[in-house]
Amino acid sequence: MSHVPAHLDRMRYPIGRYVPPVDFGSAQRSAWIADIQSLPTELRAAVSELDNVAFDRPYRPGGWTIRQVVHHLADSHLNSYIRFRLALTEPNPEIKTYAEELWAELPDARTGPIDLSLVILDGLHARWTLLLNSLREQDFSRTFRHPQLGNVTIAGALGLYAWHGRHHLAHIAQGSVEES
């Protein structure tokens, strides 16, 4: 395993790597649902003052551009929402992964207006929040099977995707600062 210098790891994981909490209780889940609900508004605020030059600037050396990060959020959260729905309607379904690095290189992610993904995230997160707020306690224990991670509960995936949104908001914040 190669050692990554600490400052580069901080650039890649500005809020730290995801560490699943010990507590997946209702208070924690409510905080995560609030994160899911607020992401589109926070994302719009984070990009509101940026222009195309800033959108096409990587958030770190060797990283995606801010444009790619915004499109990645839509791609990733669409996939996650579908995984939640599969877990709620099928017994432990095996989900399909996707090559997020390759998706980020497709022309729509490299050059498309970010408003397209912002609109997707508005509707998606409204639906996702509605779904999450309707779940019963036992629904959070339902699982899907990830080819690399094994069985993942809805509660565990909720925590990961709440972190994922905050993680990429921090990328946008660090990438929106012009280098001097």
C-alpha angles and dihedrals in degrees: 000000000000120000115239115207111251095242091054091047089052089052091050094043105027093168093036130261117302112270115183110234124236091234118066092166128139095270091053092045090050090054090050092048088052088053091051091048095048099044098091092051093045091047092051089050091049093054100033096100097039126104133202092276090057093042090057095048116100114243088226135004107289092008133118121277119256087252090056091047092054092049090045090056090056093046095046097043092047088055091047094049090052090049090053091051092048091051090050095050105034133045107259096322119201107240127211120241124215134212098251092182090057093043088055090056096053113110096250091056095043098046111009121116110265090226088077091063094038089059091048090051092048093057096034095052092045089054093042092051091048090051094046093049090052095055123111120227093260092051090070088064094057113112146210124200116241114200093230104025101041120216114006123188122222088242091054093047090047090057092048094051094045086055091044093059093048090045093057093041086059090050090053091048092052093042094049091064108093114234114243 
